[in-house]
């Protein structure tokens, strides 16, 4: 009997196609077997978590970019509750709050821009760029390439230094003054600090920028305030002015910067509007922040919209308005100022979080999180509530937003 091979071959191909590409709900369409990212589902997942009735937050801001454009922004809850002084005040996407250590990402941008402008490599030793009188006092191990303490710009911005900052073991500890930074550099290096999160690594950035860009006189009695003033001036001129953030600010940045900012109160998590602090009858916490200690490491006051704008220009701007592509790629690949980066289900997620607080009595705090996802998406999530899982919320929501057969 003659066999119809073309018929059976065609039947085999049809069966194979149906097996590899199973039908969707609409049987006339074929599913894509490769998972696709659904940004609307990502937004919905984050929204559901930030509006969980079982675990309420006081207030939050959420913004998402896609391919350099703002895709979505929302806010919920209150910046100041009706029970608190000057309340009620709703949370909006433009309310500026203390983003704490998310500021380290801005510090890394500033340091990398300075380094490119002055032809400094990330592998150069930082000691050669400290104030003149400091260089002669620094412990020699920080200069010795054969020692674990050898101090490069890259190690500084990835929390891999052996600097024994005061009060930083095992916690991040204090924001050191200029005098304390110098004392730590003079002290014997401590290799157990390598990999330890220390705020001092990023406060030292303002000293380096003050020396490299402004040639500040470290022997002057106002040197400490000058370092911080010039650091704020640098990030204002090179970043915020270019994005029209804080247009009322003058070049003398610190006082003006803090004068134009609205302060949300910090609250507990889960948020309980019926609770009040028995010591003073208030619901929220009026946090404070000293820019002359925080400058370079923490304390920047920004909204979700401000941060989304910075992230979009940093990552996608072909005109390199804020920073060059070369330096941007180094920041991302080396994870400079992005010390909470981690492997996820869909790639590497470059991230930084921040916490202002909690306060001593009642676990009230401000929280901030930024994440660079690998498919051109950036997300910002801020809350004036002590919710410790902002990073998990963004990562989990992102992973659940991939759809396929």
C-alpha positions in Angstrom: 0.0 0.0 0.0 1.3 3.4 -0.9 1.9 5.6 2.2 1.1 9.3 2.1 4.3 10.6 3.8 3.5 14.3 3.2 0.2 13.9 5.0 1.7 12.2 8.0 4.6 14.8 8.1 2.1 17.6 8.1 0.1 15.9 10.9 3.2 15.5 12.9 4.1 19.2 12.5 0.6 20.2 13.6 0.7 18.1 16.7 4.2 19.5 17.5 2.9 23.1 17.2 -0.1 22.4 19.4 2.2 20.8 22.0 4.8 23.5 22.0 2.3 26.4 21.7 -0.7 25.5 23.8 -3.9 27.4 23.2 -4.9 30.4 25.3 -8.3 31.2 26.7 -9.2 32.4 23.2 -8.7 29.2 21.2 -8.1 31.2 18.1 -4.9 32.7 19.5 -1.6 31.1 20.4 0.2 31.8 23.7 3.7 33.1 23.7 5.7 30.5 25.6 8.3 33.1 26.6 7.1 35.1 29.7 6.4 38.7 29.0 6.5 41.5 31.6 3.1 43.2 32.2 3.8 46.6 33.8 0.1 47.1 34.6 0.1 43.9 36.6 3.3 45.1 38.4 1.5 48.4 39.3 -1.5 46.5 40.5 0.6 44.1 42.6 2.4 47.0 44.4 -0.9 48.9 44.8 -2.5 45.9 46.4 0.3 45.4 48.9 0.4 49.1 49.9 -3.3 49.1 50.4 -3.6 45.9 52.4 -6.4 46.4 54.9 -4.8 43.8 57.2 -1.5 45.7 57.4 -2.2 49.4 56.7 0.4 52.0 56.1 0.1 55.6 57.1 1.1 57.0 53.7 3.1 56.0 50.7 4.4 57.2 47.3 5.0 54.9 44.3 6.4 55.8 40.9 7.4 53.6 37.9 9.5 54.4 34.8 9.7 52.4 31.6 12.4 53.1 29.1 13.1 56.5 30.5 9.5 57.7 30.7 7.3 58.0 33.8 4.7 55.3 33.4 2.7 55.5 36.6 2.7 57.5 39.9 0.4 57.3 42.8 0.1 58.2 46.5 -2.1 57.1 49.4 -2.8 57.9 53.0 -1.5 60.9 54.9 1.7 62.8 55.3 0.4 64.1 58.6 -2.6 62.5 60.3 -5.6 64.6 61.5 -4.7 63.7 65.2 -1.3 65.3 64.8 -0.3 69.0 64.9 -0.9 70.7 61.5 -2.9 67.8 60.3 -4.5 66.4 58.3 -2.2 66.6 55.4 -2.6 64.1 52.5 0.3 62.2 51.0 0.9 63.1 47.4 3.5 62.0 44.9 5.2 65.5 45.3 5.6 65.6 49.1 9.3 65.5 49.9 10.5 63.3 52.7 13.8 62.1 54.1 14.9 59.3 51.9 17.8 58.4 54.3 20.4 56.1 52.7 18.9 56.2 49.3 21.0 59.4 49.3 24.1 57.2 48.9 23.1 56.5 45.3 23.1 60.3 44.6 26.5 60.4 46.4 27.9 57.7 44.1 26.6 59.7 41.1 28.3 62.8 42.3 31.6 61.0 43.1 31.7 59.3 39.7 31.0 62.5 37.8 33.9 64.2 39.7 36.1 61.3 39.0 35.4 61.4 35.2 35.9 65.1 35.1 39.3 64.8 36.8 40.4 61.6 35.1 40.3 59.5 38.3 39.8 55.7 38.1 37.6 53.7 40.5 40.7 51.6 41.2 42.9 54.6 42.2 43.8 55.0 45.9 41.7 57.7 47.5 44.5 58.9 49.8 46.1 60.9 47.0 42.9 62.9 46.7 42.4 63.8 50.4 43.3 67.2 51.8 47.0 67.9 51.9 47.5 67.7 55.7 45.4 64.5 55.9 47.6 62.5 53.5 50.6 62.7 55.8 48.5 61.3 58.8 46.7 58.4 57.2 47.7 55.0 58.3 50.2 53.5 55.7 48.2 50.3 55.2 45.5 52.3 53.4 48.2 53.1 50.8 49.8 49.6 50.5 48.4 47.7 47.5 49.4 44.4 49.1 47.3 45.1 52.2 43.6 44.2 52.6 43.1 47.8 53.7 44.2 49.3 50.4 41.6 51.9 49.9 40.2 52.5 46.4 37.2 54.6 45.3 35.4 51.4 44.2 35.9 49.8 47.7 34.7 53.0 49.3 31.4 53.0 47.4 30.7 49.3 47.8 31.2 49.2 51.6 34.5 47.2 51.3 36.8 49.3 53.4 38.8 48.5 56.6 38.2 52.0 58.0 37.4 51.7 61.7 34.7 54.4 61.9 33.7 55.1 65.5 30.6 53.3 66.7 30.0 51.4 63.5 30.4 47.8 64.5 28.2 45.9 64.1 25.6 48.6 63.1 26.0 51.5 60.6 26.4 53.7 63.6 27.0 57.4 63.6 27.5 59.8 60.7 31.1 60.9 61.4 32.2 64.5 61.5 35.3 65.6 59.4 37.4 65.2 62.6 36.1 61.7 63.2 36.7 60.8 59.6 40.3 61.8 59.9 40.7 60.0 63.2 39.4 56.8 61.6 41.8 57.1 58.7 44.7 57.6 61.2 43.7 54.5 63.2 44.9 51.0 62.5 42.7 49.5 59.8 40.3 46.8 60.8 39.9 44.1 58.1 36.7 42.8 59.8 35.0 46.0 58.6 35.4 45.0 55.0 31.9 44.3 53.7 30.3 46.0 56.7 27.8 48.7 56.0 29.3 51.9 57.4 27.8 55.4 56.8 31.2 56.9 57.1 32.3 55.5 53.7 29.8 57.9 52.1 30.3 60.9 54.3 33.9 60.7 53.2 32.7 61.5 49.7 32.0 65.1 50.7 35.6 65.5 51.8 36.9 64.1 48.5 34.6 66.3 46.5 35.6 69.3 48.6 39.2 68.7 47.9 39.1 67.6 44.3 36.6 70.2 43.0 36.7 73.1 45.4 40.2 72.8 46.9 38.9 73.6 50.4 41.3 74.6 53.1 41.1 71.9 55.8 42.9 74.1 58.3 40.1 76.7 58.2 37.8 76.8 61.2 34.7 76.5 59.0 36.1 73.5 57.1 33.4 71.1 58.3 30.5 73.2 57.3 32.2 74.2 54.0 32.5 70.5 53.0 28.8 70.0 53.4 27.8 73.3 51.8 29.9 72.5 48.8 28.6 68.9 48.5 25.0 70.2 48.5 26.0 72.9 46.0 27.6 70.2 43.7 24.6 67.9 43.6 22.3 70.9 43.2 24.2 72.4 40.3 25.0 69.1 38.5 21.8 67.2 39.1 18.8 69.0 40.7 19.1 72.2 38.7 19.2 70.3 35.5 16.0 68.5 36.3 14.3 71.6 37.8 14.2 70.2 41.3 14.2 72.8 44.0 14.3 75.9 41.7 14.1 78.4 44.7 17.4 77.1 46.1 20.5 79.3 45.9 24.0 77.9 45.4 24.6 77.9 49.1 22.6 74.8 49.3 22.1 73.4 52.8 19.9 76.0 54.5 17.8 76.7 51.4 17.5 73.0 50.6 15.9 72.2 54.0 13.8 75.4 54.0 11.7 74.4 50.9 10.8 70.9 52.0 7.7 69.6 53.6 8.2 67.1 56.4 5.8 64.2 56.7 5.6 62.6 60.2 6.8 59.1 60.7 4.4 56.4 61.9 4.3 52.8 63.2 3.6 49.8 61.0 1.0 48.4 60.9 -0.6 51.9 61.1 -3.2 52.3 63.9 -5.0 55.6 63.7 -6.5 55.0 67.2 -3.1 54.7 68.9 -1.2 57.6 70.4 2.1 57.9 72.2 1.2 58.0 75.9 4.1 60.3 76.6 2.9 63.2 74.5 -0.4 62.1 73.0 0.8 62.2 69.4 0.3 59.6 66.8 3.3 60.5 64.6 7.0 61.2 65.0 8.5 64.6 64.1 11.9 63.3 62.9 14.9 65.5 62.7 17.9 65.4 60.4 21.3 67.2 60.6 22.6 67.9 57.0 26.0 68.8 58.4 26.4 65.2 59.5 24.4 63.4 56.8 25.8 65.1 53.7 27.1 62.5 51.3 25.5 59.5 53.1 21.9 60.2 54.0 19.2 62.8 54.7 18.3 64.0 51.2 14.7 65.2 51.0 13.0 64.1 47.8 9.7 62.9 46.6 8.9 59.8 44.5 8.5 62.0 41.5 11.9 63.6 42.2 13.6 60.2 42.4 11.8 58.8 39.4 13.1 61.8 37.4 16.6 61.3 38.6 16.6 57.6 37.8 15.1 58.0 34.3 17.7 60.6 33.3 20.5 58.7 35.0 19.8 55.5 33.1 18.2 56.4 29.8 19.1 60.0 28.7 21.0 59.8 25.4 22.3 63.3 26.0 24.0 62.3 29.2 22.6 65.3 31.1 23.5 64.0 34.5 26.3 61.6 34.0 28.0 59.8 31.1 27.0 56.4 29.9 30.4 55.1 30.8 30.1 56.2 34.5 26.5 55.1 34.6 27.4 51.6 33.5 30.1 51.4 36.1 27.7 52.5 38.8 25.2 49.8 37.8 27.8 47.0 37.2 29.9 47.7 40.3 26.7 48.5 42.3 28.2 51.7 43.6 25.8 53.2 46.2 23.5 50.3 45.4 24.4 48.0 48.2 21.1 46.1 48.4 21.3 44.7 44.9 20.4 41.0 44.5 19.7 38.3 42.0 16.0 37.9 41.2 13.9 35.5 39.3 14.3 37.7 36.2 17.8 39.0 36.4 19.9 41.2 38.7 17.9 43.9 40.6 20.2 46.9 41.4 18.7 48.5 44.6 19.1 50.8 47.5 16.9 51.3 50.5 16.9 53.9 53.3 15.5 54.2 56.8 15.1 57.3 59.0 14.6 56.0 62.5 13.0 54.1 64.0 12.5 56.4 67.0 13.4 55.2 70.4 10.0 54.8 71.9 7.5 53.5 69.4 9.0 52.1 66.2 8.0 55.0 64.0 10.1 55.6 61.0 10.4 56.7 57.3 11.3 54.2 54.7 12.6 54.5 51.1 13.5 52.1 48.3 14.7 52.4 44.7 15.2 49.5 42.3 16.6 49.3 38.8 15.1 46.3 37.1 16.9 44.8 34.1 14.3 45.4 31.4 14.3 49.2 31.4 12.0 49.6 34.4 12.8 51.6 37.5 10.6 51.8 40.6 10.5 54.1 43.6 8.5 53.3 46.8 8.5 55.6 49.8 6.5 55.4 53.0 6.3 57.5 56.2 5.6 54.3 58.1 8.1 51.7 59.5 7.4 49.1 56.9 10.6 47.1 56.5 9.6 45.2 53.4 9.5 47.9 50.7 12.3 46.1 48.8 10.5 42.7 49.0 7.2 44.4 47.8 8.9 45.7 44.7 10.8 42.5 43.9 7.9 40.2 44.5 5.5 42.4 42.6 7.9 42.5 39.7 8.4 38.7 39.6 4.6 38.1 39.7 4.1 40.5 36.7 5.7 38.1 34.2 3.0 36.2 32.1 3.4 33.3 29.7 2.0 29.9 28.8 
